[in-house]
Amino acid sequence: MSRAGATRLGQTGTPGADAPATGRPGAPAGGAGGRRSGRRLTASGFLWILPALLLCVGLIYYCIGYTAYISTLNWDGISPGPEHVGTRNYDRIFHDPVFWGAIRHTVLFFAVTFVVQTAIGMLFAVLLHSKIKFAVVYKVIVFIPVVLAPAITAPVFRRMFAPDGQFNWVLGHIGLSSLEQPWIGQTSTALWVVMAITVWQWTGLTFVLYFAAMSQIDPSVLEAARMDGAGNLRTITSIIWPSVRGTTLALAILSAIGVMKTFDVPWLVTSAGPNYATEFLGTYIYRITIPQAHVGYGAALSVILLVVALVMAVVLQLRGREKSGVR
């Protein structure tokens, strides 16, 4: 066969015969086809989740919108023909001393519990990250309070911190009877008891998150620091703490949102008392809305709670980005 005939045969042959020689004709078509297929799959998947997405978003935003509407009413939640009062409920909030007391309790509660939980959780994570005996048992013991419902533990703590409870009994038997007092029955100590219970309950979650974050640190980095003569404190401050900064930010956001929703522990242990000493926005909203039946005012408090929670989350997120150098 002549060279010209071979050339003509190659030009009129099957398309697949020429593709391996250059590798170019098939590549663009395949890439474009893959992108089109990916778009079809993405669109198809979105259509599958669209009903559930619309349901969830609709319920959430409908509830928010309806709560905002109720906040403009003077209504007990039952009587027909509620009275429209405009922004009167919001004006009342900003002149309500109980509301501002709840805000102060919330800020103090967040500051104390977050710092203490972070410190203890980090300490447990560092200790149990090292090779010690019975580490698994210790991990379970630290995490158990997280899975216990406050409805179960609250009666125990009410009895423990009663004037004739176990805590005062221990103080009396170790020679500190002068410190015995009604811990949850007086305004000066009730809030601190609630904070101590919360720290006990949630330190286990902080420990687990820090332990997981520390597991991602390259062991060779820690070993190199030890070989360079870095002590435990220097290793924690210079290597471990910067490596878990993202976890700390996430914990700060979760703690801020959780504190804004605090209800179960103060209500079950102290009934948000005495004399509003452990009143939080969550307990105050419940007290106003259900027992007192001021639904419009309770809805206005709920809107304020939502706004404050969003502002706190955004501020913490921005502060975390500034510290990490992300814009």
Backbone torsions as a table, in degrees:
resi	resn	phi	psi	omega
1	MET	NA	137.8	-179.1
2	SER	-75.1	164.4	179.2
3	ARG	-62.8	-38.8	179.1
4	ALA	-63.3	-40.7	179.2
5	GLY	-64.9	-39.7	178.3
6	ALA	-63.2	-38.2	178.8
7	THR	-64.0	-43.6	179.5
8	ARG	-64.7	-36.5	179.9
9	LEU	-65.4	-40.1	177.9
10	GLY	-65.3	-32.8	-178.3
11	GLN	-77.0	-28.0	-176.7
12	THR	-102.0	6.1	-179.6
13	GLY	-76.6	-171.0	-179.6
14	THR	-70.2	150.1	-179.2
15	PRO	-62.6	-32.5	-178.4
16	GLY	-68.9	-20.3	-178.5
17	ALA	-71.8	-29.9	-178.7
18	ASP	-87.4	-21.7	-172.9
19	ALA	-61.6	-43.5	-178.6
20	PRO	-66.3	-23.9	-176.5
21	ALA	-67.2	-39.3	-176.9
22	THR	-111.5	-32.5	-178.3
23	GLY	74.3	4.3	-174.9
24	ARG	-98.3	-41.9	-173.2
25	PRO	-59.6	-38.1	-175.1
26	GLY	-81.1	-22.3	-172.1
27	ALA	-66.1	-49.9	-178.4
28	PRO	-62.9	-40.1	-178.9
29	ALA	-63.4	-42.8	179.8
30	GLY	-64.7	-42.0	179.9
31	GLY	-63.6	-45.0	179.3
32	ALA	-64.1	-40.2	178.4
33	GLY	-64.0	-38.9	178.6
34	GLY	-64.5	-39.8	178.8
35	ARG	-66.1	-41.4	178.5
36	ARG	-63.8	-40.3	178.9
37	SER	-64.3	-40.7	178.1
38	GLY	-62.6	-39.5	178.7
39	ARG	-65.9	-38.7	179.0
40	ARG	-64.2	-42.5	179.3
41	LEU	-64.6	-40.2	179.1
42	THR	-64.3	-45.2	178.8
43	ALA	-63.6	-40.3	179.2
44	SER	-64.6	-43.6	178.4
45	GLY	-63.9	-38.5	179.2
46	PHE	-63.5	-38.8	178.6
47	LEU	-64.6	-33.5	179.6
48	TRP	-67.9	-39.0	-177.4
49	ILE	-90.3	-7.2	-176.1
50	LEU	-58.8	-44.5	180.0
51	PRO	-59.6	-46.2	179.3
52	ALA	-65.1	-37.9	179.0
53	LEU	-63.6	-45.7	179.3
54	LEU	-63.2	-38.2	179.8
55	LEU	-64.5	-48.1	-178.6
56	CYS	-64.8	-49.2	-179.2
57	VAL	-63.3	-40.8	179.7
58	GLY	-62.5	-44.8	179.6
59	LEU	-63.8	-44.5	-177.6
60	ILE	-63.0	-52.6	-175.1
61	TYR	-74.8	-27.1	174.1
62	TYR	-65.7	-44.3	179.5
63	CYS	-63.4	-41.2	178.4
64	ILE	-63.5	-46.5	-179.8
65	GLY	-64.0	-40.5	-179.4
66	TYR	-69.2	-36.4	176.0
67	THR	-63.3	-41.9	177.5
68	ALA	-62.6	-36.8	178.0
69	TYR	-67.0	-45.0	-179.7
70	ILE	-62.5	-29.8	-178.6
71	SER	-65.6	-12.3	177.8
72	THR	-96.8	10.6	-176.4
73	LEU	-114.8	154.9	166.7
74	ASN	-105.3	97.6	-167.0
75	TRP	-146.9	144.9	176.7
76	ASP	-98.0	2.9	178.2
77	GLY	88.6	-7.0	-176.5
78	ILE	-125.8	-47.7	-173.7
79	SER	-63.3	140.9	176.4
80	PRO	-74.8	158.5	177.4
81	GLY	64.3	61.2	178.6
82	PRO	-65.5	152.0	-178.4
83	GLU	-88.0	129.1	176.0
84	HIS	-81.1	124.4	-176.6
85	VAL	-120.2	6.2	178.3
86	GLY	65.4	-125.7	-177.3
87	THR	-98.5	17.5	-176.8
88	ARG	-62.2	-36.9	178.8
89	ASN	-63.4	-37.2	178.9
90	TYR	-70.7	-36.8	175.2
91	ASP	-61.9	-38.7	179.2
92	ARG	-65.5	-37.5	-178.8
93	ILE	-59.2	-47.0	-174.5
94	PHE	-73.1	-5.0	174.1
95	HIS	-115.5	15.4	-177.0
96	ASP	-97.2	112.8	-179.0
97	PRO	-65.6	-30.3	178.9
98	VAL	-67.0	-38.4	177.4
99	PHE	-61.0	-47.5	-179.3
100	TRP	-67.7	-32.1	173.6
101	GLY	-64.4	-40.3	177.2
102	ALA	-64.1	-37.1	176.7
103	ILE	-63.6	-44.7	178.5
104	ARG	-61.8	-43.2	178.4
105	HIS	-62.3	-39.1	-179.2
106	THR	-64.6	-45.5	-179.6
107	VAL	-63.7	-47.4	179.1
108	LEU	-63.4	-41.5	179.9
109	PHE	-60.4	-45.5	179.5
110	PHE	-64.2	-46.1	-176.8
111	ALA	-61.2	-46.6	-176.0
112	VAL	-72.1	-51.1	-175.1
113	THR	-66.0	-38.1	-179.0
114	PHE	-66.7	-44.8	-179.0
115	VAL	-64.3	-45.7	-177.5
116	VAL	-68.2	-44.3	178.7
117	GLN	-62.3	-40.4	179.3
118	THR	-63.4	-45.5	-178.4
119	ALA	-64.8	-47.9	-177.7
120	ILE	-70.0	-41.5	178.5
121	GLY	-61.8	-41.8	176.8
122	MET	-64.4	-41.6	179.5
123	LEU	-61.8	-46.6	178.1
124	PHE	-62.0	-40.9	-179.3
125	ALA	-63.5	-42.3	179.5
126	VAL	-65.7	-44.5	-178.4
127	LEU	-65.6	-44.6	-176.1
128	LEU	-82.6	-11.4	174.9
129	HIS	-75.9	-23.1	175.4
130	SER	-79.0	165.2	-176.6
131	LYS	-82.5	95.4	176.9
132	ILE	-123.5	158.7	-179.3
133	LYS	-71.8	146.6	177.1
134	PHE	59.0	32.5	-179.1
135	ALA	-61.8	-38.4	-179.5
136	VAL	-63.0	-40.8	179.2
137	VAL	-63.1	-43.5	179.4
138	TYR	-63.5	-39.3	179.1
139	LYS	-61.8	-43.0	179.3
140	VAL	-64.0	-43.0	-179.7
141	ILE	-61.4	-42.5	-179.4
142	VAL	-66.8	-34.3	-173.7
143	PHE	-87.8	-18.1	-175.6
144	ILE	-53.5	-44.7	-178.9
145	PRO	-57.5	-26.1	-178.2
146	VAL	-64.6	-35.2	-174.9
147	VAL	-91.4	-2.4	178.3
148	LEU	-87.0	130.0	-179.5
149	ALA	-73.8	138.9	177.3
150	PRO	-57.9	-28.6	178.1
151	ALA	-63.3	-25.0	178.4
152	ILE	-86.2	-42.5	-175.0
153	THR	-82.6	-23.5	-176.1
154	ALA	-59.1	-47.6	177.9
155	PRO	-59.1	-34.1	178.4
156	VAL	-64.1	-45.5	-179.1
157	PHE	-70.4	-34.2	176.6
158	ARG	-60.8	-42.6	179.0
159	ARG	-71.3	-39.0	-177.1
160	MET	-62.9	-41.0	-175.4
161	PHE	-99.1	14.0	174.2
162	ALA	-69.7	161.4	-179.9
163	PRO	-55.2	-34.8	177.7
164	ASP	-106.3	26.6	-176.7
165	GLY	-84.5	-178.6	-174.9
166	GLN	-66.6	-32.2	-177.4
167	PHE	-65.4	-46.8	176.6
168	ASN	-66.3	-33.1	178.3
169	TRP	-62.5	-43.0	178.4
170	VAL	-64.5	-43.3	179.0
171	LEU	-59.3	-41.1	-179.9
172	GLY	-66.8	-33.2	-176.8
173	HIS	-85.0	-7.6	176.3
174	ILE	-111.9	16.7	175.3
175	GLY	83.2	18.1	180.0
176	LEU	-117.6	39.1	-177.8
177	SER	-63.3	-21.7	178.6
178	SER	-67.0	-17.8	-179.8
179	LEU	-91.3	-4.2	-179.3
180	GLU	-65.9	135.2	-179.6
181	GLN	-164.9	165.0	176.6
182	PRO	-76.4	90.5	-168.2
183	TRP	-61.2	-39.8	-179.6
184	ILE	-102.3	8.2	-179.0
185	GLY	-108.2	5.8	178.7
186	GLN	-135.3	149.5	-172.9
187	THR	-68.1	-25.0	-175.1
188	SER	-76.3	-20.1	-175.7
189	THR	-123.0	-15.4	-173.6
190	ALA	-60.8	-44.2	-178.6
191	LEU	-64.1	-37.5	-179.7
192	TRP	-68.5	-32.8	175.5
193	VAL	-65.5	-44.3	178.2
194	VAL	-61.4	-40.5	178.1
195	MET	-65.3	-40.2	178.8
196	ALA	-63.4	-41.1	178.2
197	ILE	-63.9	-41.5	179.6
198	THR	-64.6	-42.1	177.1
199	VAL	-61.1	-44.7	177.9
200	TRP	-59.5	-37.9	-175.0
201	GLN	-74.8	-38.2	-169.2
202	TRP	-109.7	-1.8	177.1
203	THR	-62.7	-31.5	179.1
204	GLY	-60.9	-39.0	177.7
205	LEU	-67.2	-41.7	176.2
206	THR	-59.5	-43.2	178.6
207	PHE	-59.9	-45.8	-177.8
208	VAL	-62.4	-43.7	-179.0
209	LEU	-66.6	-41.6	177.0
210	TYR	-67.1	-38.6	179.3
211	PHE	-63.9	-41.8	177.6
212	ALA	-64.8	-40.3	178.8
213	ALA	-66.2	-38.8	179.2
214	MET	-67.8	-26.7	178.7
215	SER	-67.5	-18.2	179.3
216	GLN	-87.2	-6.9	178.7
217	ILE	-76.7	133.1	179.9
218	ASP	-62.8	120.7	-179.9
219	PRO	-58.6	-28.3	-179.7
220	SER	-65.6	-30.2	177.9
221	VAL	-66.7	-44.4	178.1
222	LEU	-65.2	-39.6	179.4
223	GLU	-65.8	-39.8	178.3
224	ALA	-64.3	-37.7	178.3
225	ALA	-64.3	-40.6	178.6
226	ARG	-66.0	-39.3	179.3
227	MET	-66.4	-29.3	178.2
228	ASP	-80.3	-0.7	176.7
229	GLY	93.5	11.6	179.1
230	ALA	-72.1	130.3	176.9
231	GLY	-79.3	-179.0	-178.1
232	ASN	-62.8	-44.4	-179.0
233	LEU	-64.2	-42.1	180.0
234	ARG	-66.6	-38.3	178.1
235	THR	-63.5	-41.1	-179.5
236	ILE	-66.6	-46.7	-174.8
237	THR	-75.0	-31.1	-173.8
238	SER	-98.7	-23.7	-175.7
239	ILE	-120.1	-55.8	-173.0
240	ILE	-69.5	-50.2	-176.7
241	TRP	-60.0	-46.9	176.3
242	PRO	-62.1	-30.5	-177.9
243	SER	-73.4	-24.6	-178.2
244	VAL	-107.0	19.5	-178.7
245	ARG	-61.8	-38.2	177.9
246	GLY	-63.5	-38.3	176.6
247	THR	-64.7	-39.4	178.4
248	THR	-62.9	-41.0	177.5
249	LEU	-63.0	-44.6	178.7
250	ALA	-61.3	-41.2	178.0
251	LEU	-64.9	-37.3	178.6
252	ALA	-63.6	-43.2	179.4
253	ILE	-65.7	-45.8	179.1
254	LEU	-62.2	-40.7	179.7
255	SER	-66.1	-41.4	179.9
256	ALA	-62.1	-46.4	179.4
257	ILE	-66.7	-40.5	179.0
258	GLY	-63.5	-39.9	179.2
259	VAL	-65.4	-37.5	179.0
260	MET	-64.5	-25.0	-179.8
261	LYS	-101.1	9.4	-176.5
262	THR	-57.1	126.1	179.5
263	PHE	-146.8	-51.7	-166.3
264	ASP	-63.2	-50.5	-176.2
265	VAL	-64.2	-53.0	-179.9
266	PRO	-63.5	-34.8	-177.9
267	TRP	-73.8	-40.4	-177.1
268	LEU	-78.8	-29.5	-176.8
269	VAL	-90.4	-45.2	-174.5
270	THR	-121.3	-0.8	-174.2
271	SER	54.9	35.0	179.5
272	ALA	62.0	21.0	178.4
273	GLY	-119.1	-165.3	-2.8
274	PRO	-81.2	146.1	178.5
275	ASN	53.6	46.2	178.1
276	TYR	63.3	21.1	-176.5
277	ALA	-68.9	-25.5	178.2
278	THR	-120.9	32.7	178.3
279	GLU	-79.0	129.8	174.3
280	PHE	-120.9	171.3	-178.4
281	LEU	-59.9	-40.1	-179.7
282	GLY	-63.0	-45.5	179.6
283	THR	-69.8	-34.6	179.8
284	TYR	-69.1	-40.2	177.0
285	ILE	-61.2	-43.5	178.4
286	TYR	-63.3	-45.8	-177.9
287	ARG	-60.9	-41.6	-178.1
288	ILE	-72.5	-41.5	-171.0
289	THR	-80.1	-45.0	-172.6
290	ILE	-91.5	-67.0	-177.6
291	PRO	-63.8	-40.9	-176.0
292	GLN	-91.2	-12.0	174.4
293	ALA	60.3	32.6	172.3
294	HIS	-97.0	76.7	-171.4
295	VAL	-66.4	-41.1	-180.0
296	GLY	-62.5	-44.2	179.5
297	TYR	-68.1	-38.5	176.3
298	GLY	-63.7	-37.2	177.0
299	ALA	-66.1	-39.2	177.2
300	ALA	-63.3	-40.6	175.6
301	LEU	-62.5	-37.4	178.8
302	SER	-65.2	-39.8	177.4
303	VAL	-63.9	-43.2	177.2
304	ILE	-61.7	-41.4	178.3
305	LEU	-60.2	-43.3	178.8
306	LEU	-62.4	-45.0	-179.3
307	VAL	-63.4	-44.8	-179.4
308	VAL	-63.5	-41.6	179.3
309	ALA	-63.2	-42.7	178.7
310	LEU	-64.6	-42.8	179.6
311	VAL	-62.8	-43.7	179.4
312	MET	-62.4	-42.8	180.0
313	ALA	-64.1	-42.8	-179.9
314	VAL	-66.1	-43.1	-179.9
315	VAL	-62.2	-45.0	179.2
316	LEU	-63.6	-38.9	178.7
317	GLN	-64.5	-44.6	-180.0
318	LEU	-66.1	-40.4	178.0
319	ARG	-63.5	-39.1	178.5
320	GLY	-65.2	-38.2	178.1
321	ARG	-68.3	-37.9	178.2
322	GLU	-62.8	-42.7	-178.8
323	LYS	-68.9	-31.6	-179.8
324	SER	-89.1	-3.6	178.3
325	GLY	80.7	13.4	179.9
326	VAL	-96.3	134.9	179.6
327	ARG	-109.8	NA	NA
